[in-house]
Amino acid sequence: MLTLDGEWIRSQVLRFFSEDAPHGDLTTESFVPPEDVASADIIAGETSVFAGTEVLRHCFFDLKEVNLLVEDGDSVEVGTILATLHGSARDILTRERVVLNLLQRLCGIATNVKRYIDIPVPEGFIILDTRKTTPGLRKLEKYAVAVGGAYNHRMDLSSAILIKDNHIVAAGGLKNAEAFARSTHPDVPVELEIDSIDQIKDAQEIELDGFLLDNMNPKEVESCVNLIRSLPSGESIFIEASGGINLETFPEFVWTGIDAVSIGALTTSARNIDLRLDLK
């Protein structure tokens, strides 16, 4: 599972706090003395999958006490106390909204992913996320995907090679694109995105590590899988489907012979989970 560096998390949350209170919290600072100490509970407002233990720790890294009562991946019910806090009343009040925003988003993604994970799939089949994430939150959102039980696809454009139609045009043809990719990054797997079975025939003369079948229906996917598997070394080629796959259509794809699906809806369709912070 994707691990998050503590120093990186802290740098991000400090940036978020600065965005929300660039010149301080005028309301809190008006009547809460800096020496006041308070306790608070973070409480689940609906059934969900929790994600965000490390984030929560670093959001309140300087409080006297941060007690986490759940772990990443735990299923929680309405009213579950997720964490208790004790320390500066100003810090708790000032950071409340940013902390809840982050946790609600991460729990929402993990909960959404778990719905897919609960659907039966062939042995070895994997569910992947995509790069359809919120700018600035990619690592955190992909972390939540992993907490929910799915796998992370490429983290960014520097992580893997995926040749698409526009790349082929820019390179002057598929052969050129594949050759340039191999010569420039010989140790990186090369995957080709296609949207028709005819493109598989065009790709038979080059060596590819994977195919991404984009925006195809299940029958088209199955036909493409049969053709790819018939190619030399076809049984070892990684095949994934993507595009338009959601919770309703997902079961139709998993038995087509592909190795994986990559689903943008894991993040784009996730709804923030209801959480609250109660000062005591």
Backbone as CSV, one residue per row, in Angstrom:
resi,resn,N_x,N_y,N_z,CA_x,CA_y,CA_z,C_x,C_y,C_z
1,MET,0.840,-1.190,0.000,0.000,0.000,0.000,0.882,1.249,0.000
2,LEU,0.412,2.293,-0.659,1.126,3.559,-0.703,1.359,4.080,0.706
3,THR,2.604,4.413,1.015,2.925,5.002,2.313,3.217,6.482,2.128
4,LEU,2.847,7.257,3.116,3.017,8.697,3.050,4.111,9.117,4.029
5,ASP,5.055,9.901,3.541,6.122,10.406,4.387,5.565,11.438,5.364
6,GLY,5.908,11.278,6.638,5.375,12.156,7.662,5.722,13.612,7.458
7,GLU,6.949,13.880,7.070,7.345,15.274,6.854,6.580,15.890,5.693
8,TRP,6.326,15.077,4.667,5.547,15.584,3.526,4.113,15.904,3.957
9,ILE,3.508,14.989,4.739,2.144,15.242,5.212,2.102,16.544,6.002
10,ARG,3.060,16.708,6.906,3.058,17.905,7.749,3.206,19.171,6.914
11,SER,4.071,19.123,5.907,4.251,20.308,5.059,2.967,20.656,4.314
12,GLN,2.223,19.617,3.907,0.978,19.868,3.184,-0.100,20.452,4.094
13,VAL,-0.270,19.871,5.283,-1.332,20.369,6.163,-1.018,21.771,6.663
14,LEU,0.251,22.082,6.866,0.604,23.447,7.264,0.247,24.431,6.152
15,ARG,0.426,23.991,4.920,0.052,24.838,3.784,-1.464,25.037,3.745
16,PHE,-2.207,23.962,4.015,-3.661,24.066,4.035,-4.135,24.996,5.155
17,PHE,-3.502,24.897,6.330,-3.871,25.775,7.444,-3.597,27.236,7.093
18,SER,-2.488,27.471,6.427,-2.139,28.836,6.043,-3.133,29.395,5.034
19,GLU,-3.615,28.535,4.144,-4.612,28.959,3.171,-5.911,29.370,3.859
20,ASP,-6.289,28.620,4.905,-7.559,28.872,5.571,-7.483,30.024,6.579
21,ALA,-6.302,30.249,7.145,-6.148,31.320,8.132,-4.867,32.107,7.849
22,PRO,-4.807,32.802,6.708,-3.568,33.482,6.312,-3.118,34.565,7.294
23,HIS,-4.067,35.147,8.008,-3.744,36.189,8.992,-4.348,35.841,10.347
24,GLY,-4.399,34.541,10.634,-4.945,34.085,11.895,-6.435,33.815,11.814
25,ASP,-6.974,33.226,12.879,-8.408,32.929,12.991,-9.035,34.056,13.805
26,LEU,-9.625,35.025,13.140,-10.120,36.230,13.809,-11.184,35.914,14.855
27,THR,-12.041,34.946,14.550,-13.114,34.609,15.482,-12.549,33.991,16.758
28,THR,-11.787,32.930,16.607,-11.251,32.222,17.771,-10.343,33.127,18.600
29,GLU,-9.480,33.868,17.934,-8.534,34.710,18.660,-9.206,35.880,19.379
30,SER,-10.481,36.161,19.033,-11.200,37.270,19.673,-11.591,36.951,21.117
31,PHE,-11.820,35.640,21.400,-12.314,35.341,22.756,-11.742,34.072,23.376
32,VAL,-10.836,33.376,22.697,-10.199,32.201,23.290,-8.755,32.558,23.642
33,PRO,-8.413,32.664,24.910,-7.039,32.996,25.301,-6.054,31.940,24.815
34,PRO,-4.824,32.339,24.471,-3.847,31.380,23.937,-3.503,30.259,24.910
35,GLU,-3.691,30.497,26.214,-3.329,29.469,27.194,-4.460,28.473,27.461
36,ASP,-5.652,28.695,26.900,-6.774,27.798,27.156,-6.527,26.414,26.562
37,VAL,-6.892,25.385,27.327,-6.762,23.997,26.899,-8.152,23.389,26.781
38,ALA,-8.349,22.549,25.786,-9.656,21.925,25.574,-9.477,20.479,25.124
39,SER,-10.580,19.731,25.214,-10.635,18.363,24.686,-11.724,18.303,23.626
40,ALA,-11.562,17.389,22.673,-12.551,17.269,21.600,-12.580,15.839,21.078
41,ASP,-13.724,15.468,20.518,-13.882,14.171,19.865,-14.151,14.387,18.380
42,ILE,-13.579,13.537,17.545,-13.938,13.496,16.129,-14.849,12.290,15.956
43,ILE,-16.046,12.520,15.409,-17.113,11.516,15.433,-17.650,11.255,14.030
44,ALA,-17.890,9.984,13.735,-18.467,9.604,12.441,-19.958,9.908,12.427
45,GLY,-20.409,10.556,11.357,-21.817,10.870,11.223,-22.574,9.892,10.353
46,GLU,-21.857,8.917,9.795,-22.502,7.891,8.966,-21.594,6.675,8.865
47,THR,-22.167,5.557,8.460,-21.390,4.332,8.270,-20.395,4.542,7.134
48,SER,-19.147,4.140,7.346,-18.114,4.419,6.347,-16.876,3.586,6.623
49,VAL,-15.896,3.719,5.731,-14.573,3.121,5.924,-13.618,4.255,6.287
50,PHE,-12.901,4.101,7.382,-12.040,5.195,7.837,-10.710,5.180,7.091
51,ALA,-10.246,6.362,6.728,-8.916,6.551,6.143,-8.382,7.894,6.625
52,GLY,-7.137,7.895,7.094,-6.549,9.173,7.488,-5.815,9.189,8.813
53,THR,-5.369,8.044,9.306,-4.699,8.034,10.609,-3.448,8.914,10.609
54,GLU,-2.605,8.744,9.595,-1.375,9.527,9.553,-1.670,11.005,9.325
55,VAL,-2.662,11.289,8.525,-3.043,12.682,8.275,-3.482,13.338,9.573
56,LEU,-4.300,12.641,10.335,-4.804,13.195,11.589,-3.670,13.451,12.576
57,ARG,-2.749,12.520,12.654,-1.606,12.711,13.563,-0.845,13.990,13.234
58,HIS,-0.632,14.220,11.949,0.188,15.367,11.560,-0.604,16.673,11.516
59,CYS,-1.915,16.594,11.464,-2.722,17.806,11.566,-2.639,18.387,12.975
60,PHE,-2.477,17.491,13.964,-2.414,17.935,15.365,-1.104,17.474,16.006
61,PHE,-0.013,17.625,15.267,1.288,17.121,15.726,1.762,17.794,17.009
62,ASP,1.282,19.012,17.288,1.764,19.754,18.446,0.758,19.801,19.597
63,LEU,-0.333,19.041,19.500,-1.254,18.948,20.636,-0.658,18.055,21.721
64,LYS,-1.149,18.237,22.952,-0.653,17.414,24.049,-1.013,15.945,23.845
65,GLU,-2.238,15.683,23.379,-2.682,14.302,23.199,-3.523,14.166,21.932
66,VAL,-3.204,13.159,21.130,-4.027,12.761,19.987,-4.186,11.248,20.085
67,ASN,-5.359,10.795,20.459,-5.611,9.365,20.636,-6.498,8.855,19.499
68,LEU,-5.910,8.038,18.638,-6.658,7.457,17.522,-7.342,6.178,17.991
69,LEU,-8.637,6.099,17.800,-9.404,4.963,18.289,-9.783,3.991,17.188
70,VAL,-9.433,4.297,15.942,-9.668,3.410,14.810,-8.415,3.368,13.950
71,GLU,-8.346,2.385,13.076,-7.224,2.242,12.153,-7.710,2.424,10.721
72,ASP,-6.788,2.721,9.819,-7.136,2.798,8.403,-7.771,1.493,7.952
73,GLY,-8.879,1.604,7.231,-9.563,0.428,6.724,-10.654,-0.100,7.620
74,ASP,-10.750,0.429,8.839,-11.816,-0.016,9.749,-13.180,0.475,9.255
75,SER,-14.174,-0.385,9.374,-15.549,0.035,9.122,-16.096,0.667,10.394
76,VAL,-16.695,1.839,10.269,-17.201,2.537,11.450,-18.685,2.832,11.274
77,GLU,-19.381,2.873,12.385,-20.818,3.125,12.382,-21.103,4.568,12.795
78,VAL,-22.334,4.974,12.625,-22.760,6.302,13.052,-22.507,6.462,14.552
79,GLY,-21.861,7.568,14.908,-21.607,7.842,16.316,-20.278,7.335,16.838
80,THR,-19.543,6.582,16.022,-18.241,6.086,16.454,-17.287,7.248,16.699
81,ILE,-16.627,7.240,17.859,-15.591,8.239,18.130,-14.305,7.765,17.457
82,LEU,-13.832,8.525,16.510,-12.660,8.152,15.722,-11.364,8.530,16.418
83,ALA,-11.376,9.656,17.119,-10.185,10.129,17.802,-10.579,11.117,18.887
84,THR,-9.741,11.201,19.910,-9.921,12.217,20.941,-8.696,13.131,20.933
85,LEU,-8.934,14.403,21.190,-7.888,15.408,21.155,-7.836,16.142,22.491
86,HIS,-6.639,16.556,22.884,-6.491,17.376,24.089,-5.290,18.289,23.898
87,GLY,-5.540,19.575,24.030,-4.457,20.539,23.860,-4.995,21.934,23.653
88,SER,-4.230,22.743,22.959,-4.584,24.136,22.738,-5.973,24.278,22.124
89,ALA,-6.848,24.995,22.820,-8.196,25.209,22.308,-8.161,25.987,21.000
90,ARG,-7.248,26.949,20.928,-7.135,27.731,19.691,-6.773,26.848,18.507
91,ASP,-5.796,25.972,18.710,-5.355,25.126,17.598,-6.473,24.185,17.151
92,ILE,-7.198,23.609,18.105,-8.279,22.693,17.741,-9.354,23.413,16.946
93,LEU,-9.759,24.586,17.419,-10.819,25.333,16.748,-10.390,25.866,15.382
94,THR,-9.163,26.352,15.294,-8.687,26.940,14.048,-8.506,25.885,12.961
95,ARG,-8.085,24.695,13.354,-7.788,23.652,12.374,-8.985,22.761,12.054
96,GLU,-10.055,22.906,12.803,-11.207,21.999,12.699,-11.683,21.790,11.270
97,ARG,-11.962,22.858,10.542,-12.569,22.723,9.215,-11.623,22.056,8.228
98,VAL,-10.364,22.428,8.237,-9.410,21.825,7.304,-9.251,20.336,7.597
99,VAL,-9.130,19.998,8.878,-8.966,18.592,9.259,-10.178,17.774,8.829
100,LEU,-11.367,18.280,9.111,-12.572,17.549,8.722,-12.689,17.438,7.204
101,ASN,-12.365,18.503,6.490,-12.407,18.446,5.019,-11.543,17.309,4.489
102,LEU,-10.322,17.216,5.010,-9.399,16.176,4.548,-9.920,14.784,4.897
103,LEU,-10.306,14.593,6.144,-10.774,13.273,6.563,-12.054,12.869,5.845
104,GLN,-12.966,13.820,5.642,-14.206,13.502,4.933,-13.929,13.044,3.509
105,ARG,-12.970,13.700,2.873,-12.612,13.330,1.495,-11.963,11.946,1.456
106,LEU,-11.013,11.696,2.334,-10.307,10.413,2.323,-11.232,9.270,2.705
107,CYS,-12.055,9.471,3.724,-13.013,8.429,4.112,-14.027,8.185,3.000
108,GLY,-14.408,9.244,2.296,-15.342,9.091,1.189,-14.772,8.225,0.081
109,ILE,-13.513,8.431,-0.247,-12.870,7.627,-1.288,-12.743,6.176,-0.838
110,ALA,-12.248,5.963,0.376,-12.077,4.592,0.876,-13.414,3.854,0.918
111,THR,-14.463,4.547,1.315,-15.793,3.939,1.378,-16.295,3.587,-0.017
112,ASN,-16.083,4.479,-0.962,-16.494,4.229,-2.344,-15.741,3.036,-2.932
113,VAL,-14.444,2.975,-2.709,-13.630,1.867,-3.221,-14.107,0.537,-2.656
114,LYS,-14.432,0.526,-1.372,-14.850,-0.726,-0.729,-16.097,-1.303,-1.396
115,ARG,-16.944,-0.475,-1.967,-18.141,-0.973,-2.666,-17.734,-1.829,-3.869
116,TYR,-16.673,-1.418,-4.558,-16.165,-2.192,-5.687,-15.484,-3.478,-5.198
117,ILE,-14.722,-3.354,-4.147,-13.965,-4.488,-3.623,-14.905,-5.607,-3.171
118,ASP,-16.086,-5.253,-2.730,-17.035,-6.258,-2.232,-17.705,-7.066,-3.345
119,ILE,-17.513,-6.666,-4.606,-18.098,-7.385,-5.736,-17.174,-8.545,-6.132
120,PRO,-17.689,-9.760,-6.290,-16.846,-10.916,-6.631,-16.122,-10.723,-7.970
121,VAL,-14.845,-11.104,-8.006,-14.031,-11.009,-9.221,-13.188,-12.276,-9.348
122,PRO,-12.642,-12.565,-10.545,-11.768,-13.727,-10.699,-10.516,-13.602,-9.829
123,GLU,-9.938,-14.724,-9.491,-8.718,-14.726,-8.692,-7.617,-13.966,-9.433
124,GLY,-6.923,-13.086,-8.747,-5.833,-12.316,-9.334,-6.254,-11.028,-10.001
125,PHE,-7.551,-10.821,-10.141,-8.061,-9.604,-10.782,-7.827,-8.417,-9.854
126,ILE,-7.436,-7.267,-10.427,-7.182,-6.101,-9.585,-7.960,-4.877,-10.074
127,ILE,-8.271,-4.027,-9.136,-8.935,-2.761,-9.407,-7.918,-1.647,-9.211
128,LEU,-7.772,-0.813,-10.223,-6.775,0.255,-10.214,-7.442,1.624,-10.213
129,ASP,-6.768,2.588,-9.617,-7.240,3.967,-9.723,-6.636,4.617,-10.966
130,THR,-6.830,5.915,-11.123,-6.314,6.648,-12.277,-5.657,7.943,-11.788
131,ARG,-5.289,8.794,-12.732,-4.745,10.105,-12.390,-5.852,11.158,-12.282
132,LYS,-7.099,10.723,-12.262,-8.214,11.658,-12.107,-8.404,11.973,-10.622
133,THR,-7.513,12.807,-10.134,-7.493,13.178,-8.730,-7.528,14.698,-8.606
134,THR,-7.758,15.173,-7.400,-7.794,16.607,-7.140,-6.373,17.156,-7.138
135,PRO,-6.067,18.173,-7.959,-4.712,18.745,-7.947,-4.290,19.130,-6.529
136,GLY,-3.095,18.698,-6.159,-2.583,18.973,-4.827,-2.905,17.902,-3.808
137,LEU,-3.863,17.020,-4.124,-4.270,15.975,-3.178,-4.013,14.565,-3.709
138,ARG,-3.276,14.447,-4.806,-3.151,13.130,-5.450,-2.624,12.058,-4.508
139,LYS,-1.520,12.326,-3.822,-0.964,11.298,-2.940,-1.957,10.903,-1.858
140,LEU,-2.641,11.877,-1.302,-3.598,11.591,-0.240,-4.781,10.790,-0.779
141,GLU,-5.259,11.147,-1.959,-6.402,10.434,-2.517,-6.029,9.021,-2.943
142,LYS,-4.834,8.839,-3.486,-4.402,7.493,-3.858,-4.146,6.636,-2.607
143,TYR,-3.698,7.271,-1.550,-3.559,6.593,-0.262,-4.926,6.086,0.207
144,ALA,-5.953,6.898,0.062,-7.305,6.494,0.459,-7.813,5.355,-0.412
145,VAL,-7.469,5.363,-1.703,-7.833,4.259,-2.602,-7.245,2.946,-2.079
146,ALA,-5.971,2.988,-1.697,-5.311,1.789,-1.188,-5.928,1.329,0.136
147,VAL,-6.284,2.272,0.986,-6.947,1.922,2.244,-8.263,1.194,1.957
148,GLY,-8.972,1.620,0.926,-10.230,0.987,0.569,-10.075,-0.406,-0.012
149,GLY,-8.849,-0.752,-0.445,-8.591,-2.106,-0.921,-8.221,-2.235,-2.383
150,ALA,-8.203,-1.120,-3.119,-7.805,-1.160,-4.529,-6.312,-0.852,-4.651
151,TYR,-5.814,-0.840,-5.893,-4.397,-0.631,-6.148,-4.177,0.704,-6.855
152,ASN,-3.005,1.244,-6.645,-2.641,2.486,-7.316,-2.039,2.203,-8.676
153,HIS,-2.579,2.867,-9.706,-1.974,2.845,-11.039,-0.792,3.811,-10.989
154,ARG,-0.310,4.240,-12.133,0.841,5.138,-12.110,0.524,6.389,-11.296
155,MET,1.500,6.780,-10.478,1.305,7.926,-9.616,1.255,9.221,-10.408
156,ASP,2.055,9.265,-11.474,2.147,10.486,-12.274,2.743,10.129,-13.628
157,LEU,2.947,11.130,-14.470,3.480,10.894,-15.815,4.928,10.442,-15.811
158,SER,5.595,10.582,-14.670,6.991,10.157,-14.556,7.122,8.708,-14.110
159,SER,6.007,8.046,-13.853,6.040,6.712,-13.262,5.952,5.578,-14.278
160,ALA,5.364,5.819,-15.434,5.162,4.752,-16.410,4.931,5.353,-17.788
161,ILE,4.973,4.493,-18.809,4.760,4.930,-20.195,3.446,4.358,-20.700
162,LEU,2.546,5.245,-21.060,1.267,4.856,-21.645,1.094,5.651,-22.937
163,ILE,1.212,4.965,-24.066,1.135,5.616,-25.373,-0.326,5.751,-25.797
164,LYS,-0.726,6.994,-26.099,-2.095,7.263,-26.547,-2.072,7.783,-27.979
165,ASP,-3.282,8.004,-28.531,-3.407,8.420,-29.937,-2.564,9.644,-30.264
166,ASN,-2.626,10.655,-29.421,-1.892,11.885,-29.705,-0.381,11.692,-29.646
167,HIS,0.063,10.766,-28.813,1.493,10.449,-28.779,1.932,9.817,-30.095
168,ILE,1.074,8.947,-30.636,1.401,8.282,-31.907,1.513,9.307,-33.026
169,VAL,0.593,10.256,-33.035,0.642,11.321,-34.045,1.907,12.143,-33.883
170,ALA,2.223,12.514,-32.635,3.399,13.346,-32.373,4.700,12.641,-32.744
171,ALA,4.732,11.303,-32.585,5.947,10.537,-32.864,6.073,10.134,-34.326
172,GLY,5.009,10.325,-35.121,5.049,9.927,-36.516,4.714,8.470,-36.733
173,GLY,3.962,7.885,-35.815,3.542,6.495,-35.979,3.799,5.688,-34.718
174,LEU,3.085,4.550,-34.607,3.194,3.716,-33.422,4.587,3.101,-33.277
175,LYS,5.161,2.643,-34.399,6.498,2.045,-34.321,7.506,3.042,-33.768
176,ASN,7.432,4.268,-34.246,8.346,5.298,-33.756,8.119,5.579,-32.269
177,ALA,6.869,5.674,-31.872,6.554,5.961,-30.478,7.106,4.888,-29.559
178,GLU,6.899,3.617,-29.933,7.396,2.520,-29.107,8.919,2.493,-29.088
179,ALA,9.550,2.737,-30.243,11.008,2.716,-30.322,11.621,3.845,-29.497
180,PHE,11.047,5.028,-29.601,11.551,6.161,-28.818,11.410,5.884,-27.322
181,ALA,10.265,5.320,-26.934,10.022,5.038,-25.516,11.022,4.008,-24.997
182,ARG,11.269,2.947,-25.771,12.198,1.898,-25.339,13.621,2.423,-25.240
183,SER,14.027,3.244,-26.214,15.404,3.732,-26.216,15.652,4.763,-25.119
184,THR,14.628,5.532,-24.804,14.773,6.582,-23.792,14.658,6.020,-22.378
185,HIS,13.741,5.073,-22.194,13.513,4.487,-20.866,13.426,2.966,-20.996
186,PRO,14.565,2.312,-21.219,14.563,0.870,-21.524,14.039,-0.019,-20.404
187,ASP,14.035,0.463,-19.171,13.617,-0.378,-18.050,12.162,-0.149,-17.634
188,VAL,11.467,0.700,-18.377,10.089,1.036,-18.012,9.123,0.290,-18.939
189,PRO,8.130,-0.421,-18.386,7.142,-1.111,-19.233,6.391,-0.119,-20.128
190,VAL,6.046,-0.583,-21.324,5.337,0.268,-22.278,3.937,-0.306,-22.501
191,GLU,2.936,0.541,-22.274,1.540,0.141,-22.454,0.927,1.000,-23.546
192,LEU,0.022,0.413,-24.317,-0.641,1.123,-25.412,-2.139,1.227,-25.132
193,GLU,-2.662,2.438,-25.253,-4.102,2.647,-25.131,-4.743,2.527,-26.502
194,ILE,-5.793,1.716,-26.595,-6.501,1.538,-27.867,-7.998,1.662,-27.642
195,ASP,-8.717,2.025,-28.696,-10.176,2.098,-28.579,-10.890,1.283,-29.654
196,SER,-10.119,0.450,-30.387,-10.726,-0.458,-31.363,-9.840,-1.679,-31.544
197,ILE,-10.439,-2.783,-31.981,-9.689,-4.023,-32.164,-8.686,-3.906,-33.311
198,ASP,-8.956,-3.030,-34.282,-8.039,-2.850,-35.403,-6.673,-2.362,-34.942
199,GLN,-6.628,-1.626,-33.864,-5.350,-1.106,-33.374,-4.462,-2.212,-32.809
200,ILE,-5.066,-3.316,-32.387,-4.266,-4.454,-31.920,-3.495,-5.042,-33.098
201,LYS,-4.162,-5.114,-34.245,-3.502,-5.649,-35.436,-2.327,-4.760,-35.837
202,ASP,-2.504,-3.453,-35.672,-1.411,-2.527,-35.992,-0.226,-2.701,-35.046
203,ALA,-0.514,-3.199,-33.829,0.524,-3.299,-32.799,1.245,-4.649,-32.798
204,GLN,0.877,-5.546,-33.700,1.456,-6.885,-33.668,2.946,-6.898,-33.982
205,GLU,3.430,-5.873,-34.687,4.834,-5.867,-35.110,5.763,-5.275,-34.057
206,ILE,5.227,-4.805,-32.956,6.081,-4.252,-31.901,5.841,-5.011,-30.600
207,GLU,6.757,-4.864,-29.672,6.627,-5.531,-28.390,6.033,-4.567,-27.366
208,LEU,4.930,-4.979,-26.786,4.267,-4.166,-25.772,4.122,-4.982,-24.495
209,ASP,4.147,-4.281,-23.383,3.969,-4.947,-22.091,2.513,-4.957,-21.651
210,GLY,1.726,-4.061,-22.237,0.339,-3.998,-21.821,-0.549,-3.257,-22.803
211,PHE,-1.835,-3.529,-22.706,-2.851,-2.814,-23.478,-3.876,-2.230,-22.512
212,LEU,-4.281,-1.000,-22.782,-5.404,-0.394,-22.085,-6.542,-0.273,-23.092
213,LEU,-7.633,-0.986,-22.845,-8.786,-0.984,-23.735,-9.733,0.120,-23.271
214,ASP,-9.810,1.180,-24.064,-10.487,2.395,-23.617,-11.888,2.539,-24.208
215,ASN,-12.838,2.802,-23.339,-14.213,3.103,-23.758,-14.820,2.039,-24.665
216,MET,-14.611,0.790,-24.319,-15.212,-0.325,-25.050,-16.302,-0.960,-24.204
217,ASN,-17.267,-1.605,-24.870,-18.257,-2.358,-24.118,-17.687,-3.738,-23.793
218,PRO,-18.314,-4.492,-22.900,-17.763,-5.787,-22.493,-17.523,-6.764,-23.641
219,LYS,-18.409,-6.802,-24.633,-18.211,-7.711,-25.761,-16.987,-7.327,-26.577
220,GLU,-16.785,-6.030,-26.786,-15.600,-5.557,-27.507,-14.339,-5.876,-26.716
221,VAL,-14.407,-5.713,-25.408,-13.260,-6.033,-24.557,-12.907,-7.508,-24.681
222,GLU,-13.902,-8.366,-24.624,-13.651,-9.807,-24.704,-13.034,-10.187,-26.046
223,SER,-13.487,-9.574,-27.131,-12.911,-9.849,-28.452,-11.455,-9.415,-28.503
224,CYS,-11.162,-8.268,-27.933,-9.786,-7.778,-27.913,-8.888,-8.688,-27.073
225,VAL,-9.405,-9.149,-25.953,-8.619,-10.044,-25.093,-8.276,-11.326,-25.850
226,ASN,-9.228,-11.891,-26.548,-8.982,-13.136,-27.292,-7.910,-12.944,-28.356
227,LEU,-7.940,-11.776,-29.032,-6.942,-11.515,-30.053,-5.565,-11.301,-29.429
228,ILE,-5.503,-10.540,-28.354,-4.211,-10.268,-27.697,-3.607,-11.559,-27.166
229,ARG,-4.415,-12.395,-26.557,-3.897,-13.650,-25.994,-3.383,-14.588,-27.081
230,SER,-3.840,-14.407,-28.324,-3.386,-15.262,-29.422,-2.051,-14.807,-30.006
231,LEU,-1.596,-13.619,-29.616,-0.328,-13.099,-30.112,0.844,-13.824,-29.456
232,PRO,2.035,-13.820,-30.085,3.217,-14.354,-29.411,3.403,-13.648,-28.064
233,SER,3.589,-14.418,-27.016,3.724,-13.896,-25.644,2.446,-13.208,-25.172
234,GLY,1.349,-13.459,-25.864,0.095,-12.807,-25.515,-0.427,-13.143,-24.136
235,GLU,-0.109,-14.335,-23.659,-0.596,-14.733,-22.341,0.048,-13.919,-21.225
236,SER,1.217,-13.353,-21.484,1.925,-12.593,-20.445,1.679,-11.089,-20.543
237,ILE,0.923,-10.676,-21.555,0.653,-9.241,-21.725,-0.426,-8.789,-20.746
238,PHE,-0.182,-7.692,-20.079,-1.133,-7.131,-19.121,-2.237,-6.403,-19.885
239,ILE,-3.486,-6.711,-19.549,-4.628,-6.089,-20.232,-5.555,-5.470,-19.195
240,GLU,-5.838,-4.202,-19.378,-6.797,-3.525,-18.505,-7.855,-2.833,-19.356
241,ALA,-9.015,-2.657,-18.767,-10.089,-1.891,-19.412,-10.317,-0.624,-18.604
242,SER,-10.715,0.429,-19.307,-10.956,1.698,-18.632,-11.955,2.507,-19.450
243,GLY,-12.488,3.530,-18.831,-13.393,4.428,-19.536,-14.853,4.077,-19.328
244,GLY,-15.565,4.909,-18.592,-16.995,4.713,-18.402,-17.370,3.579,-17.473
245,ILE,-16.413,3.051,-16.746,-16.701,1.944,-15.833,-17.073,2.519,-14.470
246,ASN,-18.226,2.120,-13.970,-18.667,2.578,-12.662,-19.227,1.397,-11.876
247,LEU,-19.816,1.676,-10.749,-20.277,0.604,-9.871,-21.337,-0.274,-10.541
248,GLU,-22.137,0.301,-11.405,-23.188,-0.463,-12.078,-22.648,-1.326,-13.206
249,THR,-21.683,-0.792,-13.968,-21.178,-1.527,-15.132,-19.990,-2.428,-14.795
250,PHE,-19.349,-2.192,-13.678,-18.147,-2.935,-13.294,-18.303,-4.451,-13.384
251,PRO,-19.382,-5.044,-12.844,-19.499,-6.520,-12.901,-19.508,-7.084,-14.315
252,GLU,-19.893,-6.291,-15.300,-19.951,-6.779,-16.674,-18.556,-6.936,-17.285
253,PHE,-17.570,-6.290,-16.705,-16.217,-6.310,-17.277,-15.296,-7.343,-16.633
254,VAL,-15.548,-7.706,-15.392,-14.549,-8.479,-14.651,-14.359,-9.895,-15.176
255,TRP,-15.336,-10.441,-15.912,-15.232,-11.820,-16.401,-14.928,-11.871,-17.896
256,THR,-14.367,-10.793,-18.443,-14.066,-10.752,-19.874,-12.665,-11.266,-20.204
257,GLY,-11.892,-11.617,-19.188,-10.539,-12.121,-19.422,-9.452,-11.092,-19.182
258,ILE,-9.817,-9.857,-18.855,-8.815,-8.831,-18.572,-8.170,-9.081,-17.216
259,ASP,-7.037,-8.430,-17.011,-6.323,-8.557,-15.740,-6.776,-7.526,-14.713
260,ALA,-7.288,-6.400,-15.209,-7.611,-5.300,-14.300,-8.571,-4.326,-14.962
261,VAL,-9.179,-3.507,-14.135,-9.883,-2.321,-14.616,-9.266,-1.118,-13.916
262,SER,-9.172,-0.009,-14.640,-8.761,1.254,-14.009,-9.980,2.169,-14.043
263,ILE,-10.346,2.669,-12.874,-11.637,3.335,-12.712,-11.442,4.742,-12.148
264,GLY,-11.711,5.734,-12.966,-11.631,7.105,-12.494,-12.668,7.411,-11.443
265,ALA,-13.810,6.714,-11.508,-14.913,6.964,-10.574,-14.551,6.626,-9.132
266,LEU,-13.481,5.874,-8.911,-13.065,5.607,-7.531,-12.851,6.912,-6.774
267,THR,-12.312,7.898,-7.479,-12.067,9.195,-6.850,-13.085,10.248,-7.278
268,THR,-13.433,10.260,-8.567,-14.294,11.339,-9.050,-15.732,11.226,-8.549
269,SER,-16.175,10.011,-8.242,-17.553,9.822,-7.793,-17.678,9.652,-6.282
270,ALA,-16.565,9.773,-5.592,-16.605,9.600,-4.135,-17.291,10.793,-3.477
271,ARG,-18.172,10.500,-2.544,-18.889,11.534,-1.796,-18.255,11.702,-0.426
272,ASN,-18.034,12.937,-0.006,-17.461,13.186,1.314,-18.345,12.579,2.408
273,ILE,-17.679,11.988,3.390,-18.381,11.351,4.498,-18.654,12.383,5.596
274,ASP,-19.800,12.248,6.240,-20.180,13.159,7.310,-19.380,12.855,8.582
275,LEU,-18.541,13.791,8.975,-17.790,13.709,10.234,-17.977,15.019,10.975
276,ARG,-17.801,14.984,12.288,-17.876,16.234,13.049,-16.848,16.236,14.175
277,LEU,-16.526,17.413,14.638,-15.636,17.585,15.776,-16.413,18.297,16.879
278,ASP,-16.515,17.639,18.030,-17.248,18.204,19.163,-16.281,18.582,20.275
279,LEU,-16.283,19.855,20.634,-15.462,20.336,21.746,-16.155,19.984,23.057
280,LYS,-15.378,19.584,24.031,-15.959,19.186,25.320,-15.540,20.167,26.413
